[in-house]
Amino acid sequence: MNTTSIINGQPQQHLPVTDRSISYGDGLFETIACVDGRLQFWSAHLQRLHEGCLRLQLPLIDESLWLEDIRQLDIGDEPVVIKLIISRGSGGRGYKMPGDIQPTRIVSRYDWPSYSVELFNKGGCLKICHTPVSVNPALAGIKHLNRLDNVLARNEWNDENIIDGLMLDASGHVIEGTMSNLFAVEGERLYTPRLEQAGVAGVIRQQVMELAKKLGYECEQINLSVSHLLNMDELFITNSLLGICPIRRLQENAFNDWPLTRKLQQSLDMDGASLAI
Ligand SMILES: Cc1ncc(COP(=O)(O)O)c(C=O)c1O
């Protein structure tokens, strides 16, 4: 059988309509690359999920349960995407959290997205989205299921050359891409937007910040505007499936070579912190 989803330990494709993830987006998710049967940066994903659970007052789910579920999926030999979801489960027509929370745990397997080699060689284009990102320090950093900003922003383009769109807060600070974090390079310094008010604290963003430090580069989290970005030497975006992806165009600005981005790409060990399943 081609098992693509496991819900609470059982092969299933359907959720009860009373599940709070459907009603309120009341939960969290993780998107994880599984390459050569290894879950890349597994502990970092689990750590962010645990932090999210603490923030949303959701019960923590034991690592062994997640892994048992993932092992029930048909993974095969090709790279695949593994998605974990925890929701507050069924209960309550209103917003009030149920007293006895029985979380819903979902793991799913998806095909690997078809990124072209050219994207990594020649770089992708970025656009600036009109849809602003929601500011809420209580939700900033975690990967919660309320993703309507991203859905509206991602619907702003159809051009396949555009790899992602940048989302700004109401003050014009660039926060992140619809599916990625952003880095800017000026000389030997790296910058990435602060995420205390909005955005997802990406697993790869954290890896890149640590790697940059190890390689002797300064990496600062700052407020960045679009005009700052247009004056930078290099831009790149990060996420768990792309790793590090250079940017060749932002609006009318072209970026033609990426010496520091290339160095980070070569040094980021996508398998180093992986777990064999
Ligand atoms: C909105 C958003 N920001 C950032 C990221 C990057 O996160 P990660 O590096 O953990 O994949 C993602 C990944 O899907 C995302 O959806």
The ligand as a Tripos MOL2 file, in Angstrom:
@<TRIPOS>MOLECULE
LIG
   16    16     1     0     0
SMALL
NO_CHARGES

@<TRIPOS>ATOM
      1 C1          7.2960   31.4170    6.1540 C.3       1 LIG1
      2 C2          8.5490   30.6150    6.2260 C.ar      1 LIG1
      3 N1          9.6770   31.1930    6.7080 N.ar      1 LIG1
      4 C3         10.8230   30.5210    6.7940 C.ar      1 LIG1
      5 C4         10.9090   29.1970    6.3870 C.ar      1 LIG1
      6 C5         12.2150   28.4640    6.4840 C.3       1 LIG1
      7 O1         12.1910   27.5470    7.5340 O.3       1 LIG1
      8 P1         13.1120   26.2410    7.5730 P.3       1 LIG1
      9 O2         14.5390   26.6990    7.3430 O.co2     1 LIG1
     10 O3         12.9030   25.7070    8.9320 O.co2     1 LIG1
     11 O4         12.6470   25.3200    6.4810 O.co2     1 LIG1
     12 C6          9.7670   28.5610    5.9070 C.ar      1 LIG1
     13 C7          9.8200   27.1600    5.4910 C.2       1 LIG1
     14 O5          8.9020   26.5780    5.0430 O.2       1 LIG1
     15 C8          8.5550   29.2810    5.8280 C.ar      1 LIG1
     16 O6          7.4250   28.7140    5.3730 O.3       1 LIG1
@<TRIPOS>BOND
     1     1     2 1
     2     2     3 ar
     3     2    15 ar
     4     3     4 ar
     5     4     5 ar
     6     5     6 1
     7     5    12 ar
     8     6     7 1
     9     7     8 1
    10     8     9 2
    11     8    10 1
    12     8    11 1
    13    12    13 1
    14    12    15 ar
    15    13    14 2
    16    15    16 1
@<TRIPOS>SUBSTRUCTURE
     1 LIG1         1 GROUP 0 **** ****
